[in-house]
């Protein structure tokens, strides 16, 4: 496994880009070996952050890197916490950046939700900025007479936001009071 990770890193460094092919290999590796990839996450986490920040990659690289964050959250949940600062900063950049297309933002929303699900209460420090990013994204609209592709994209964005909110609610797992009701309602953050 280390040889495969090293090969992917070699591909990134020799091509001087975080290319889609290498990210796709990492995806297959994470999904196939699950938590056994944990010792190698630190080796490629910087490359994921670079790809998400669109440094030496393209729009597809951003989407694939966001997908890899989701993969790590799903397959290595106990290990993602130590990488949250780097990961969340990159995802926040996608959400606030004007040079990212809506498709990239959709993948970032899903990755943020998956990161919250994986890290649970450790996500609390990132919750305010994540909720603000989600609220800002929810204001997206299309003009009258927009084509079907724009309408479909807006629907995908709305669906991703709903999924993201649900992931955050489940990830934060609010404490219950003596009546079994949540003490801290996540969505009441202003």
N, C-alpha and C positions, 0 to 999 in steps of 0.2 A: 504494500500500500504506500509506504514511504517513497518508493521508486516512482510510482505514478504521480504522487503529489510533486515530487522533485521534477519530474518530466514536464508537468503543467507549468510549474514556476519557470523552468528553462524556456518553455515556449513563450511565456509572457515576457521574460527578460530579453531573449534573443530577437523577438519581433518588436520589442519596445512598445507593446500594446497589450492591454488586457482583452484578448480577442474572444469572440463567441465560442470558438472551438474548444479552447481551454476551459472556459466556464461551463460548457456543456459536459466535458469530461469530469469536472469537479461535481457537477450535479449528479451524474451517474454514480460516482464514487460515494457521495454522501448518502444517497438513497439506497445503494447496495449494501454498504457496510455499517450504516447507522452510527451508533456511538463509538465504534472502533476508530472512527476518523478523528475523534476528539484530540488526541495528541498532536495532530497536524493542523488543527484549525488556525492556530496562531501563525503558521507558515503562510497561509493564503488569505487571512483576514484583511491584511493591508491591501491586497490586490482587489478584494471585493469592494472595500471602501473607495479605492481609486476608480473602479468601474462605475460605482454608483454615483460618484462625483463627476462622471464623464471625463475623467483624465485618461488619455490614451485609449479611448474606446469610442464606441458609437452608441446610438439609442438602443439598439438590440442588446449591447453589452450591459447597459444600465438595467434593462428588464431582466436579463438572465441573472445578474448579480443580486437584484432584489429577490428573485425566485430562489436563489441559493440561501439567502437569509431565511426565507420561509422554510426551505429544506432543513437548514440547521435547527431552526426552532422546532420542527416536527420530529426530526430524527436524533437530535442531540440536545434536548431541552435543558439538561442540567449544566451544560457547558457554555451556553450562549450568554449567560449573565456577565462573565468577565469581558466580553467583547461589546457589551451594550453601548458604552460611551462612543466608540468608533462607529459602530453600526448605526446608532440612532442619529448621530450628527450627520452622517452621509444621507440617511433617509429624510431627515428634516431639510437638508439642502435641496433634495429633489422636490419636496412639497413646496418650498418657498421660491425655488428657482424659476425664472421666466423662460429659460432656454430648454426646459424639459417639456416634451409633448405629453398630452393627457394619458397616453398609454403607459408611459414611464411612471406617472403619478399613480395610476391605478395599481401597478405592481408594488410601488412603495407603500401604498395604503395597506395592501394585503400583508406585506412584510412587517409593517409596524404592528398590525394585529397579531400576527404569528409570533413576533418577538415578545409581545405582552403575554400571550398565552404561555409561552415557554418560560418566561422569567417571573411571572406572577407579581408578587409584591415588590420585587426588585425593580419593577418597571415604574414605580411611583414617581421617581424623579423626572421621568420623561413624559408622564401623563399630561401635564398642562400644555406643553408644546405640541404633543400629538393631537390633543383635542382641538387646539387652535388650528392646526393644519387641516384636520378633518372638517372643522366648521368653515374654514376658508374654501376648501374644495367643494363643499356642499352648495356654495353660491354660484357654481358654474351654471351657465345657461347657454342656450343657442338662440339664434335669431329666427323669427318667423320665416318660413320658406327654406329652412336649412335642409340639406339633403339627408337621405336615409342613413348614410354612414355617420354623419354628425349626431343624429338622433340615437343611433345604436351605441355610439361612443359615450354619450351622456348617460344612457341607461347602464352601461358597464361601470361607469364611474359611480353612479348612485348605488348599484349593487355592491361594489367594492366597499363603499362607505358603510353600508348596512352591515356587511360582513366584518369590517374593521371594528365598528362599534360593538358588535356582539362578541368578538374576540376580546376586546378590552374589558367588557363587563365580566366575562368568564375568567379572564386572566387576573383581574384585580381581586376577584373573589371577595367581595365586601363582607366584613364581619357582620354577624347577626346579633340582634338584641335578644332579650329574654323571650320575646314573642315570635322569634324566628324571622323578623323583618330586617332588611339591610340597614346597618347603622350609617354607612357612608355611601350615598348614591353617587356613583362615578360621574354621571352625566350632569350633575349640578355644578360642575366647575365653571367659573365665569371667566 
